[in-house]
């Protein structure tokens, strides 16, 4: 996507990773790696998006993602507005379409939306002139979470004995059925050439997963983790469950939680990831989550800021010149 020393970006919105090429994903990751230099400076602010307006529209509770988008915009000098839906007119019966009409009157440049209904970001694109970023919609996708996961994995490729994601084995474990993170990761990792496994109980596995996502499905942790280079644990999303998907959280950890014994089944160099927030003792043991040699969970958080800075930059300005970027770190 680089031409004559420039990084070009053609897409108006980021609604998901489905349909993005490997080159597009790598463009975002390359730019995010450069953006990390801003976050390592003494004065962590650049004028890149001065005069641009970013609206964070979150219909679901979020701490990491909303704060990350807010900080990403502010680091680049954008005007950032956080819409607190719990205190907004939506709680008084205002429809999403009415909210969009009011947002349009504010002439934003970018709207970042998280919504419980799949397809809500796409709906916004049909009624807004602004660029739209999907910060998680229903059971559909969460593209920036997957992108920060890819950046974290790429950072550790030398440790994993590789120079690319081609042929890498990534095990995504747990509540796959309710996880938009799992979907975005599976789609993007496959695009980057990785081999993806879904591991979990059959009650928490989407139907036809192998056919739809091109993954291998395992209902046994030992078999699924064998030889895995990367282990991504998913949060058990009890708030999305209607009915008894698992007997109890204690039983879930007994059979599906990641402890040291199960981690030993993966490759000796395997790294452990988690999108957060972690439920210690439910999907992951504390001694695994806090293992400095294997867990890279807090690196994911740091990379999330850089990825969201990169995405905001690309959607606001179409991409910078290479010689305008800070050096990659």
FENLINHU-V683784 format. One record per pair of residues at least 12 apart in sequence whose ideal C-beta (glycine too) atoms are under 10 Angstrom apart, sorted by the first residue. I is the first residue (numbers start at 1). J is the second residue. If there is no record, write none. Layout:
i=(I | I)
j=(J | J)
This chain:
i=(1 | 1 | 1 | 1 | 1 | 1 | 1 | 1 | 2 | 2 | 2 | 2 | 2 | 4 | 4 | 5 | 5 | 5 | 6 | 6 | 6 | 6 | 6 | 6 | 6 | 7 | 7 | 7 | 7 | 7 | 7 | 7 | 7 | 7 | 7 | 7 | 7 | 7 | 7 | 8 | 8 | 8 | 8 | 9 | 9 | 9 | 9 | 9 | 9 | 9 | 9 | 9 | 9 | 9 | 9 | 9 | 10 | 10 | 10 | 10 | 11 | 11 | 11 | 11 | 11 | 12 | 12 | 12 | 12 | 12 | 12 | 12 | 13 | 13 | 13 | 13 | 13 | 13 | 13 | 13 | 13 | 13 | 13 | 13 | 13 | 14 | 14 | 14 | 14 | 14 | 14 | 14 | 14 | 14 | 14 | 14 | 14 | 14 | 14 | 14 | 14 | 14 | 15 | 15 | 15 | 15 | 15 | 15 | 15 | 15 | 15 | 15 | 15 | 15 | 15 | 15 | 16 | 16 | 16 | 16 | 16 | 16 | 16 | 16 | 16 | 16 | 16 | 16 | 16 | 16 | 17 | 17 | 17 | 17 | 17 | 17 | 17 | 17 | 17 | 17 | 17 | 17 | 17 | 17 | 17 | 17 | 17 | 17 | 18 | 18 | 18 | 18 | 18 | 18 | 18 | 18 | 19 | 19 | 20 | 20 | 20 | 20 | 20 | 21 | 22 | 22 | 22 | 22 | 22 | 22 | 22 | 22 | 23 | 24 | 24 | 25 | 25 | 25 | 25 | 25 | 25 | 25 | 25 | 25 | 25 | 26 | 26 | 26 | 26 | 26 | 26 | 27 | 27 | 27 | 28 | 28 | 28 | 28 | 28 | 28 | 28 | 28 | 28 | 28 | 29 | 29 | 29 | 29 | 29 | 29 | 29 | 29 | 29 | 29 | 29 | 29 | 30 | 30 | 30 | 30 | 30 | 30 | 31 | 31 | 31 | 31 | 31 | 31 | 31 | 31 | 31 | 31 | 31 | 31 | 32 | 32 | 32 | 32 | 32 | 32 | 32 | 32 | 32 | 32 | 32 | 32 | 32 | 32 | 32 | 32 | 32 | 33 | 33 | 33 | 33 | 33 | 33 | 33 | 33 | 33 | 33 | 33 | 33 | 34 | 34 | 34 | 34 | 34 | 34 | 34 | 34 | 34 | 34 | 34 | 34 | 35 | 35 | 35 | 35 | 35 | 35 | 35 | 35 | 35 | 35 | 35 | 35 | 35 | 35 | 35 | 35 | 35 | 35 | 36 | 36 | 36 | 36 | 36 | 36 | 36 | 36 | 36 | 36 | 36 | 36 | 36 | 37 | 37 | 37 | 37 | 37 | 37 | 38 | 38 | 38 | 38 | 38 | 38 | 38 | 38 | 38 | 39 | 39 | 39 | 39 | 39 | 39 | 39 | 39 | 39 | 39 | 40 | 40 | 40 | 41 | 41 | 44 | 44 | 44 | 44 | 45 | 45 | 45 | 45 | 46 | 46 | 46 | 46 | 46 | 46 | 47 | 47 | 47 | 48 | 48 | 48 | 48 | 48 | 48 | 48 | 48 | 48 | 48 | 48 | 49 | 49 | 49 | 49 | 49 | 49 | 49 | 49 | 49 | 49 | 49 | 49 | 49 | 49 | 49 | 49 | 50 | 50 | 50 | 50 | 51 | 51 | 51 | 51 | 51 | 52 | 52 | 52 | 52 | 52 | 52 | 52 | 52 | 52 | 52 | 52 | 52 | 52 | 52 | 53 | 53 | 53 | 53 | 53 | 53 | 53 | 53 | 53 | 53 | 53 | 53 | 53 | 54 | 54 | 54 | 54 | 54 | 54 | 54 | 54 | 54 | 54 | 54 | 54 | 54 | 54 | 54 | 54 | 54 | 54 | 54 | 54 | 54 | 54 | 55 | 55 | 55 | 55 | 55 | 55 | 55 | 55 | 55 | 55 | 55 | 55 | 55 | 55 | 55 | 55 | 56 | 56 | 56 | 56 | 56 | 56 | 56 | 56 | 56 | 56 | 56 | 56 | 56 | 56 | 56 | 57 | 57 | 57 | 57 | 57 | 57 | 57 | 57 | 57 | 57 | 57 | 57 | 57 | 57 | 57 | 57 | 57 | 57 | 57 | 57 | 57 | 57 | 58 | 58 | 58 | 58 | 58 | 58 | 58 | 58 | 58 | 58 | 58 | 59 | 59 | 59 | 59 | 59 | 59 | 59 | 59 | 59 | 59 | 59 | 59 | 59 | 59 | 59 | 60 | 60 | 60 | 60 | 60 | 60 | 60 | 60 | 60 | 60 | 61 | 61 | 61 | 61 | 62 | 62 | 62 | 63 | 63 | 64 | 64 | 64 | 64 | 64 | 64 | 64 | 64 | 65 | 65 | 65 | 65 | 65 | 65 | 65 | 65 | 65 | 65 | 65 | 65 | 66 | 66 | 66 | 66 | 66 | 66 | 67 | 67 | 67 | 67 | 68 | 68 | 68 | 68 | 68 | 68 | 68 | 68 | 68 | 68 | 68 | 68 | 68 | 68 | 69 | 69 | 69 | 69 | 69 | 69 | 69 | 69 | 69 | 69 | 69 | 69 | 69 | 70 | 70 | 70 | 71 | 71 | 71 | 71 | 72 | 72 | 72 | 72 | 72 | 72 | 72 | 72 | 72 | 72 | 72 | 72 | 73 | 73 | 73 | 73 | 73 | 73 | 73 | 75 | 75 | 75 | 75 | 75 | 76 | 76 | 76 | 76 | 76 | 78 | 78 | 78 | 78 | 78 | 78 | 79 | 79 | 80 | 80 | 80 | 81 | 81 | 81 | 81 | 82 | 83 | 83 | 83 | 83 | 83 | 83 | 85 | 85 | 85 | 88 | 89 | 96 | 96 | 96 | 96 | 96 | 96 | 96 | 97 | 97 | 97 | 97 | 99 | 99 | 100 | 100 | 100 | 100 | 100 | 100 | 100 | 101 | 101 | 103 | 103 | 103 | 103 | 104 | 104 | 104 | 104 | 104 | 106 | 107 | 107 | 108 | 108 | 108 | 108 | 108 | 109 | 109 | 109 | 109 | 109 | 109 | 109 | 110 | 110 | 110 | 110 | 110 | 110 | 110 | 110 | 110 | 111 | 111 | 111 | 111 | 111 | 111 | 111 | 111 | 112 | 112 | 112 | 112 | 112 | 112 | 112 | 112 | 112 | 112 | 112 | 112 | 113 | 113 | 113 | 113 | 113 | 113 | 113 | 114 | 114 | 114 | 114 | 114 | 114 | 114 | 114 | 115 | 115 | 115 | 115 | 115 | 115 | 116 | 116 | 116 | 116 | 116 | 116 | 117 | 117 | 117 | 117 | 118 | 118 | 118 | 118 | 118 | 118 | 119 | 119 | 119 | 119 | 120 | 120 | 120 | 120 | 120 | 120 | 121 | 121 | 121 | 121 | 121 | 121 | 121 | 121 | 122 | 122 | 122 | 123 | 130 | 130 | 131 | 131 | 131 | 131 | 131 | 132 | 133 | 133 | 133 | 133 | 134 | 134 | 135 | 136 | 136 | 136 | 137 | 138 | 138 | 138 | 139 | 139 | 139 | 139 | 139 | 139 | 139 | 139 | 139 | 140 | 140 | 140 | 141 | 141 | 141 | 141 | 141 | 141 | 141 | 141 | 142 | 142 | 142 | 142 | 142 | 142 | 142 | 142 | 143 | 143 | 143 | 143 | 143 | 143 | 143 | 143 | 143 | 144 | 144 | 144 | 144 | 144 | 144 | 144 | 145 | 145 | 145 | 145 | 145 | 145 | 145 | 145 | 145 | 145 | 146 | 146 | 146 | 146 | 146 | 146 | 146 | 146 | 146 | 146 | 146 | 146 | 146 | 147 | 147 | 147 | 147 | 147 | 147 | 147 | 147 | 147 | 147 | 148 | 148 | 148 | 148 | 148 | 148 | 148 | 148 | 148 | 148 | 148 | 148 | 149 | 149 | 149 | 149 | 149 | 149 | 149 | 149 | 149 | 149 | 149 | 149 | 149 | 149 | 149 | 149 | 149 | 150 | 150 | 150 | 150 | 150 | 150 | 150 | 150 | 150 | 150 | 150 | 151 | 151 | 151 | 151 | 151 | 151 | 151 | 151 | 152 | 152 | 152 | 152 | 152 | 152 | 152 | 152 | 152 | 152 | 152 | 152 | 153 | 153 | 153 | 153 | 153 | 153 | 153 | 153 | 153 | 153 | 153 | 153 | 153 | 153 | 153 | 154 | 154 | 155 | 155 | 155 | 155 | 156 | 156 | 156 | 156 | 156 | 156 | 156 | 156 | 157 | 159 | 159 | 159 | 159 | 159 | 159 | 160 | 160 | 160 | 160 | 160 | 160 | 161 | 161 | 161 | 162 | 162 | 164 | 164 | 164 | 165 | 165 | 165 | 165 | 165 | 165 | 165 | 165 | 165 | 165 | 166 | 166 | 166 | 166 | 167 | 167 | 167 | 167 | 168 | 168 | 168 | 168 | 168 | 168 | 168 | 168 | 168 | 169 | 169 | 169 | 169 | 169 | 169 | 169 | 169 | 169 | 169 | 169 | 169 | 169 | 169 | 169 | 170 | 170 | 170 | 170 | 170 | 170 | 170 | 170 | 170 | 170 | 170 | 170 | 170 | 170 | 170 | 170 | 170 | 171 | 171 | 171 | 171 | 171 | 171 | 171 | 171 | 171 | 171 | 171 | 171 | 171 | 171 | 171 | 171 | 171 | 171 | 171 | 171 | 171 | 171 | 171 | 172 | 172 | 172 | 172 | 172 | 172 | 172 | 172 | 172 | 172 | 172 | 172 | 172 | 172 | 172 | 172 | 172 | 172 | 173 | 173 | 173 | 173 | 173 | 173 | 173 | 173 | 173 | 173 | 173 | 173 | 173 | 173 | 173 | 173 | 173 | 173 | 173 | 173 | 174 | 174 | 174 | 174 | 174 | 174 | 174 | 174 | 174 | 174 | 174 | 174 | 174 | 174 | 174 | 174 | 174 | 174 | 174 | 174 | 174 | 175 | 175 | 175 | 175 | 175 | 175 | 175 | 175 | 175 | 175 | 175 | 175 | 175 | 175 | 175 | 175 | 175 | 175 | 176 | 176 | 176 | 176 | 176 | 176 | 176 | 176 | 176 | 176 | 176 | 176 | 177 | 177 | 177 | 177 | 177 | 177 | 177 | 177 | 177 | 177 | 177 | 177 | 177 | 177 | 177 | 178 | 178 | 178 | 178 | 178 | 178 | 178 | 178 | 178 | 178 | 178 | 179 | 179 | 179 | 179 | 179 | 179 | 179 | 179 | 179 | 179 | 179 | 180 | 180 | 181 | 181 | 181 | 181 | 181 | 181 | 182 | 182 | 182 | 182 | 182 | 182 | 182 | 182 | 182 | 182 | 183 | 183 | 183 | 183 | 184 | 185 | 185 | 185 | 185 | 185 | 185 | 185 | 186 | 186 | 186 | 186 | 186 | 186 | 187 | 187 | 187 | 189 | 189 | 189 | 189 | 189 | 190 | 190 | 190 | 194 | 194 | 195 | 195 | 195 | 195 | 195 | 196 | 196 | 196 | 196 | 196 | 196 | 196 | 197 | 197 | 197 | 197 | 197 | 197 | 197 | 197 | 197 | 197 | 197 | 197 | 198 | 198 | 198 | 198 | 198 | 198 | 198 | 198 | 198 | 199 | 199 | 199 | 199 | 199 | 199 | 199 | 199 | 199 | 199 | 199 | 199 | 199 | 199 | 199 | 199 | 199 | 199 | 200 | 200 | 200 | 200 | 200 | 200 | 200 | 200 | 200 | 200 | 200 | 201 | 201 | 201 | 201 | 201 | 201 | 201 | 201 | 202 | 202 | 203 | 203 | 203 | 203 | 203 | 203 | 204 | 204 | 204 | 204 | 204 | 204 | 204 | 204 | 204 | 205 | 205 | 205 | 219 | 219 | 220 | 221 | 221 | 221 | 221 | 221 | 221 | 221 | 221 | 222 | 222 | 222 | 223 | 224 | 224 | 224 | 225 | 225 | 225 | 225 | 225 | 225 | 225 | 225 | 226 | 226 | 226 | 227 | 227 | 227 | 227 | 227 | 228 | 228 | 228 | 228 | 228 | 228 | 229 | 229 | 229 | 229 | 229 | 230 | 230 | 230 | 230 | 230 | 230 | 230 | 230 | 231 | 231 | 231 | 231 | 231 | 231 | 231 | 231 | 231 | 231 | 231 | 231 | 231 | 231 | 231 | 232 | 232 | 232 | 232 | 232 | 232 | 233 | 233 | 233 | 233 | 233 | 233 | 233 | 233 | 233 | 233 | 233 | 233 | 233 | 233 | 233 | 233 | 234 | 234 | 234 | 234 | 234 | 234 | 235 | 235 | 235 | 235 | 235 | 235 | 235 | 235 | 235 | 236 | 236 | 236 | 236 | 236 | 236 | 236 | 236 | 237 | 238 | 238 | 238 | 246 | 249 | 249 | 249 | 249 | 250 | 250 | 252 | 252 | 252 | 253 | 253 | 253 | 253 | 253 | 253 | 253 | 256 | 256 | 257 | 257 | 257 | 257 | 257 | 257 | 257 | 257 | 258 | 258 | 258 | 258 | 258 | 258 | 258 | 258 | 259 | 259 | 259 | 259 | 259 | 259 | 260 | 260 | 260 | 260 | 260 | 261 | 261 | 262 | 262 | 263 | 263 | 263 | 263 | 263 | 263 | 263 | 266 | 268 | 269 | 269 | 270 | 271 | 271 | 271 | 271 | 271 | 271 | 271 | 272 | 272 | 272 | 272 | 272 | 272 | 272 | 272 | 272 | 273 | 273 | 273 | 273 | 273 | 273 | 274 | 274 | 274 | 274 | 274 | 274 | 274 | 275 | 275 | 275 | 275 | 276 | 276 | 276 | 276 | 276 | 278 | 278 | 284 | 306 | 313)
j=(21 | 23 | 24 | 26 | 27 | 28 | 30 | 319 | 23 | 27 | 30 | 319 | 322 | 321 | 322 | 321 | 322 | 323 | 318 | 319 | 320 | 321 | 322 | 323 | 324 | 27 | 28 | 30 | 31 | 34 | 313 | 314 | 318 | 319 | 320 | 321 | 322 | 324 | 325 | 27 | 314 | 318 | 319 | 24 | 27 | 28 | 31 | 310 | 311 | 313 | 314 | 315 | 317 | 318 | 319 | 320 | 24 | 314 | 318 | 319 | 24 | 131 | 314 | 315 | 318 | 125 | 129 | 130 | 131 | 132 | 315 | 318 | 110 | 111 | 121 | 122 | 124 | 125 | 128 | 130 | 131 | 132 | 133 | 134 | 315 | 28 | 110 | 112 | 121 | 131 | 132 | 133 | 134 | 135 | 141 | 143 | 144 | 147 | 311 | 312 | 314 | 315 | 113 | 119 | 120 | 121 | 122 | 124 | 125 | 132 | 133 | 134 | 137 | 140 | 141 | 143 | 121 | 122 | 134 | 137 | 140 | 141 | 142 | 143 | 146 | 180 | 183 | 184 | 187 | 188 | 134 | 141 | 142 | 143 | 144 | 146 | 147 | 150 | 183 | 184 | 185 | 186 | 187 | 188 | 189 | 190 | 191 | 192 | 140 | 141 | 143 | 183 | 184 | 187 | 188 | 191 | 187 | 191 | 143 | 147 | 187 | 188 | 191 | 191 | 164 | 165 | 166 | 188 | 190 | 191 | 192 | 193 | 191 | 191 | 314 | 143 | 146 | 147 | 150 | 165 | 187 | 188 | 189 | 191 | 192 | 150 | 154 | 164 | 165 | 191 | 192 | 310 | 314 | 319 | 143 | 144 | 147 | 150 | 151 | 307 | 310 | 311 | 313 | 314 | 147 | 148 | 150 | 151 | 153 | 154 | 155 | 192 | 303 | 306 | 307 | 310 | 151 | 154 | 310 | 322 | 325 | 328 | 306 | 307 | 309 | 310 | 311 | 313 | 314 | 319 | 320 | 322 | 325 | 328 | 144 | 147 | 148 | 150 | 151 | 154 | 303 | 304 | 305 | 306 | 307 | 308 | 309 | 310 | 311 | 313 | 328 | 151 | 154 | 155 | 303 | 306 | 307 | 310 | 325 | 326 | 327 | 328 | 329 | 306 | 309 | 310 | 313 | 320 | 322 | 324 | 325 | 326 | 327 | 328 | 329 | 48 | 72 | 75 | 76 | 303 | 305 | 306 | 307 | 308 | 309 | 310 | 311 | 312 | 313 | 325 | 326 | 328 | 329 | 151 | 155 | 302 | 303 | 305 | 306 | 307 | 309 | 310 | 326 | 327 | 328 | 329 | 306 | 325 | 326 | 327 | 328 | 329 | 72 | 75 | 76 | 305 | 306 | 309 | 325 | 326 | 329 | 71 | 72 | 75 | 302 | 303 | 305 | 306 | 309 | 326 | 329 | 302 | 326 | 329 | 75 | 326 | 71 | 74 | 75 | 305 | 74 | 75 | 76 | 77 | 75 | 76 | 77 | 309 | 313 | 326 | 76 | 77 | 78 | 75 | 76 | 77 | 78 | 309 | 312 | 313 | 316 | 317 | 320 | 324 | 72 | 73 | 74 | 75 | 76 | 77 | 78 | 79 | 80 | 109 | 110 | 309 | 312 | 313 | 316 | 317 | 76 | 77 | 78 | 79 | 77 | 78 | 79 | 109 | 316 | 73 | 76 | 77 | 78 | 79 | 80 | 108 | 109 | 110 | 312 | 313 | 315 | 316 | 317 | 73 | 78 | 79 | 80 | 81 | 106 | 107 | 108 | 109 | 110 | 111 | 130 | 316 | 69 | 70 | 72 | 73 | 74 | 76 | 78 | 79 | 80 | 81 | 82 | 108 | 109 | 110 | 111 | 112 | 130 | 131 | 133 | 312 | 315 | 316 | 73 | 79 | 80 | 81 | 82 | 83 | 103 | 106 | 108 | 109 | 110 | 111 | 112 | 113 | 128 | 130 | 69 | 70 | 73 | 80 | 81 | 82 | 83 | 84 | 110 | 111 | 112 | 113 | 114 | 133 | 135 | 81 | 82 | 83 | 84 | 85 | 88 | 90 | 96 | 99 | 100 | 103 | 108 | 111 | 112 | 113 | 114 | 115 | 120 | 121 | 124 | 132 | 135 | 82 | 83 | 84 | 85 | 86 | 112 | 113 | 114 | 115 | 135 | 136 | 83 | 85 | 86 | 88 | 90 | 96 | 99 | 113 | 114 | 115 | 116 | 117 | 120 | 136 | 137 | 85 | 113 | 114 | 115 | 116 | 135 | 136 | 137 | 138 | 239 | 85 | 86 | 114 | 239 | 114 | 135 | 136 | 276 | 277 | 145 | 275 | 276 | 277 | 300 | 301 | 304 | 305 | 112 | 114 | 135 | 136 | 142 | 144 | 145 | 148 | 275 | 276 | 304 | 308 | 82 | 83 | 84 | 112 | 114 | 135 | 82 | 301 | 304 | 305 | 112 | 135 | 144 | 145 | 148 | 301 | 302 | 303 | 304 | 305 | 306 | 307 | 308 | 309 | 82 | 110 | 112 | 114 | 133 | 135 | 144 | 304 | 305 | 308 | 309 | 311 | 312 | 82 | 112 | 308 | 304 | 305 | 308 | 309 | 112 | 144 | 304 | 305 | 306 | 307 | 308 | 309 | 310 | 311 | 312 | 313 | 109 | 110 | 112 | 308 | 309 | 312 | 316 | 305 | 306 | 308 | 309 | 312 | 309 | 312 | 313 | 316 | 317 | 108 | 109 | 110 | 312 | 313 | 316 | 108 | 109 | 110 | 112 | 312 | 103 | 106 | 108 | 111 | 112 | 99 | 102 | 103 | 111 | 112 | 113 | 99 | 114 | 115 | 102 | 102 | 113 | 115 | 117 | 120 | 123 | 124 | 127 | 123 | 124 | 126 | 127 | 124 | 127 | 113 | 123 | 124 | 126 | 127 | 128 | 130 | 127 | 128 | 124 | 127 | 128 | 130 | 124 | 127 | 128 | 129 | 130 | 130 | 129 | 130 | 128 | 129 | 130 | 131 | 132 | 129 | 130 | 131 | 312 | 315 | 316 | 317 | 128 | 130 | 131 | 132 | 133 | 311 | 312 | 315 | 316 | 124 | 125 | 128 | 130 | 131 | 132 | 133 | 135 | 130 | 131 | 132 | 133 | 134 | 135 | 136 | 144 | 308 | 311 | 312 | 315 | 128 | 132 | 133 | 134 | 135 | 136 | 137 | 133 | 134 | 135 | 136 | 137 | 138 | 142 | 180 | 134 | 135 | 136 | 137 | 138 | 140 | 136 | 137 | 138 | 139 | 239 | 240 | 137 | 138 | 139 | 140 | 137 | 138 | 139 | 140 | 141 | 180 | 134 | 137 | 138 | 140 | 132 | 134 | 136 | 137 | 138 | 140 | 133 | 134 | 135 | 136 | 137 | 140 | 141 | 143 | 134 | 137 | 140 | 137 | 315 | 316 | 311 | 312 | 314 | 315 | 316 | 315 | 308 | 311 | 312 | 315 | 180 | 184 | 308 | 180 | 181 | 184 | 180 | 178 | 180 | 240 | 177 | 178 | 179 | 180 | 182 | 183 | 206 | 237 | 240 | 180 | 183 | 184 | 180 | 181 | 182 | 183 | 184 | 185 | 187 | 188 | 179 | 180 | 181 | 182 | 183 | 184 | 185 | 275 | 180 | 181 | 183 | 184 | 185 | 187 | 188 | 307 | 311 | 184 | 304 | 307 | 308 | 310 | 311 | 312 | 179 | 180 | 181 | 184 | 185 | 275 | 276 | 300 | 304 | 307 | 180 | 181 | 182 | 183 | 184 | 185 | 186 | 187 | 188 | 189 | 232 | 275 | 307 | 184 | 185 | 188 | 303 | 304 | 306 | 307 | 308 | 310 | 311 | 273 | 275 | 299 | 300 | 301 | 302 | 303 | 304 | 305 | 306 | 307 | 308 | 170 | 172 | 181 | 184 | 185 | 188 | 189 | 230 | 232 | 273 | 274 | 275 | 296 | 300 | 303 | 304 | 307 | 165 | 170 | 184 | 185 | 188 | 189 | 191 | 192 | 194 | 303 | 307 | 299 | 300 | 302 | 303 | 304 | 306 | 307 | 310 | 230 | 271 | 273 | 296 | 297 | 299 | 300 | 301 | 302 | 303 | 304 | 307 | 165 | 168 | 170 | 185 | 189 | 192 | 194 | 229 | 230 | 232 | 271 | 273 | 296 | 300 | 303 | 192 | 303 | 271 | 296 | 299 | 303 | 229 | 230 | 269 | 270 | 271 | 273 | 296 | 299 | 229 | 229 | 269 | 270 | 271 | 293 | 296 | 229 | 230 | 267 | 269 | 270 | 271 | 229 | 267 | 269 | 194 | 229 | 192 | 193 | 194 | 188 | 189 | 190 | 191 | 192 | 193 | 194 | 195 | 229 | 230 | 192 | 193 | 194 | 195 | 193 | 194 | 195 | 229 | 189 | 192 | 193 | 194 | 195 | 196 | 228 | 229 | 230 | 194 | 195 | 196 | 197 | 216 | 225 | 226 | 227 | 228 | 229 | 230 | 231 | 266 | 267 | 270 | 185 | 186 | 189 | 190 | 192 | 194 | 195 | 196 | 197 | 215 | 228 | 229 | 230 | 231 | 232 | 270 | 273 | 195 | 196 | 197 | 198 | 199 | 215 | 216 | 218 | 221 | 224 | 225 | 226 | 227 | 228 | 229 | 230 | 231 | 232 | 233 | 258 | 265 | 266 | 270 | 185 | 186 | 189 | 196 | 197 | 198 | 199 | 200 | 213 | 215 | 224 | 228 | 230 | 231 | 232 | 233 | 234 | 273 | 197 | 198 | 199 | 200 | 218 | 221 | 224 | 225 | 228 | 231 | 232 | 233 | 234 | 256 | 257 | 258 | 262 | 274 | 283 | 284 | 198 | 199 | 200 | 201 | 204 | 221 | 232 | 233 | 234 | 235 | 236 | 237 | 252 | 256 | 257 | 258 | 274 | 279 | 282 | 283 | 284 | 200 | 201 | 203 | 204 | 205 | 233 | 234 | 235 | 236 | 237 | 238 | 240 | 241 | 245 | 246 | 252 | 256 | 283 | 198 | 199 | 200 | 201 | 204 | 205 | 206 | 209 | 213 | 215 | 217 | 234 | 198 | 200 | 201 | 202 | 203 | 204 | 205 | 206 | 207 | 209 | 234 | 237 | 240 | 241 | 245 | 204 | 206 | 234 | 235 | 236 | 237 | 238 | 239 | 240 | 241 | 245 | 198 | 200 | 204 | 206 | 232 | 234 | 235 | 236 | 237 | 240 | 275 | 237 | 275 | 232 | 234 | 235 | 274 | 275 | 276 | 196 | 198 | 200 | 206 | 209 | 213 | 215 | 232 | 234 | 275 | 206 | 209 | 212 | 213 | 275 | 213 | 215 | 230 | 232 | 234 | 273 | 275 | 198 | 209 | 212 | 213 | 214 | 215 | 212 | 213 | 214 | 213 | 214 | 215 | 230 | 232 | 213 | 214 | 215 | 229 | 230 | 214 | 215 | 216 | 228 | 229 | 209 | 213 | 214 | 215 | 216 | 230 | 232 | 215 | 216 | 217 | 218 | 223 | 224 | 225 | 226 | 227 | 228 | 231 | 232 | 210 | 213 | 215 | 216 | 217 | 218 | 219 | 224 | 234 | 215 | 216 | 217 | 218 | 219 | 220 | 221 | 222 | 223 | 224 | 225 | 228 | 231 | 232 | 233 | 234 | 256 | 258 | 217 | 218 | 219 | 221 | 224 | 234 | 236 | 246 | 252 | 255 | 256 | 219 | 245 | 246 | 247 | 251 | 252 | 255 | 256 | 217 | 219 | 219 | 241 | 243 | 244 | 245 | 246 | 219 | 234 | 236 | 237 | 241 | 245 | 246 | 252 | 256 | 217 | 218 | 219 | 255 | 256 | 255 | 255 | 256 | 257 | 258 | 259 | 261 | 262 | 265 | 261 | 262 | 265 | 265 | 262 | 265 | 266 | 258 | 262 | 263 | 264 | 265 | 266 | 267 | 270 | 265 | 266 | 267 | 265 | 266 | 267 | 268 | 270 | 263 | 265 | 266 | 267 | 270 | 271 | 266 | 267 | 269 | 270 | 271 | 266 | 267 | 269 | 270 | 271 | 272 | 273 | 296 | 258 | 262 | 263 | 265 | 266 | 267 | 270 | 271 | 272 | 273 | 274 | 284 | 288 | 294 | 295 | 271 | 272 | 273 | 274 | 275 | 300 | 256 | 257 | 258 | 272 | 273 | 274 | 275 | 278 | 279 | 282 | 283 | 284 | 288 | 289 | 295 | 297 | 256 | 273 | 274 | 275 | 283 | 284 | 274 | 275 | 276 | 277 | 278 | 279 | 282 | 283 | 284 | 249 | 252 | 253 | 256 | 257 | 279 | 282 | 283 | 279 | 252 | 279 | 282 | 282 | 279 | 281 | 282 | 283 | 281 | 282 | 279 | 282 | 283 | 279 | 280 | 281 | 282 | 283 | 284 | 285 | 282 | 283 | 279 | 280 | 281 | 282 | 283 | 284 | 285 | 288 | 272 | 274 | 283 | 284 | 285 | 288 | 289 | 295 | 281 | 284 | 285 | 286 | 287 | 288 | 285 | 287 | 288 | 291 | 294 | 285 | 288 | 285 | 288 | 284 | 285 | 287 | 288 | 291 | 294 | 295 | 294 | 294 | 293 | 294 | 294 | 291 | 293 | 294 | 295 | 296 | 297 | 299 | 284 | 288 | 289 | 291 | 293 | 294 | 295 | 296 | 297 | 294 | 295 | 296 | 297 | 299 | 300 | 288 | 289 | 295 | 296 | 297 | 298 | 300 | 297 | 300 | 301 | 304 | 297 | 298 | 300 | 301 | 304 | 295 | 297 | 297 | 329 | 325)
